[in-house]
């Protein structure tokens, strides 16, 4: 469903379970006939079915604020206040098997992503040091909710805003 592959055995009747993280709205189920080695038939044989999910899982959301975001210097420390909705922050489970709706957050500087985060946490307040090599000007801070295994949520839940750094040299 929605680009999440699922192997299903060939039977007369097959049930498809909507994933527990599916949000309200229209989704596409793609049915594709395959050879026993899972390769596509030539020519391809497939069909799609549109389904509407209602009463699905509420989508996780995150937001952050900080008191001082306009007069920072490289090396300064700011405190981010992080709020989440429909998600449980649990630092003790970081690195464990994923559990729907539970995890932590990563904090990214500018356009960093993946494992290139500058901080991670699961508390509503995080002290963040402005990187020592930060240049003058605007810089983006992104807080991204993550699964226990550090992968991003699907769909992603992120909040970004800008801070202003100036150097005294």
C-alpha positions, 0 to 999 in steps of 0.5 A: 500500500502506498509504495510499501511492498508486501508479499502475499501468497497466491490464493483465491481470496487474499486479505490486505491489512491496512498498516496501523500507521495509515493516516486518513485519506486515499491510498493505493493498493497495487496488485501485480502478478509475479513469477515464482522467482518474484520477477514481473511477468512480461508483459506486466499484469497489474491493477490498482485499487483506491481505498479510503482510510477513515479513523486511521492513526492520527499523524505524529507531529513535532514543533520546537521553539527557542528564546534566543534565535536572532543573536547567536554566536558560534559555540553558544548554547540555546535551549530548544523546547520540543513538543510532540503530538500523537507520539511518545518520546522514550530515550530508553528504547533508542536502538531497540526494535521499532514500535509504532508511535514511540521513539526519539528525535534528531536535530539537524543543522542546515541541510544535514540528514540521516545520521548526520545529526548534531543532537538527539533526545527524547526530553521536552527540553534540549540544550543545543550548542551552535556548531563552532564552524557556523558561519555568519547568517541564517541557519536552519534547525530541523527537529525530526521524529525518529523510530527506535532504529533511528529511521525516519517516520513514514510519513515524516514528522519534522519541524524546521525554523531559522536562527541567525548567527553572527561572528565577532572575529 
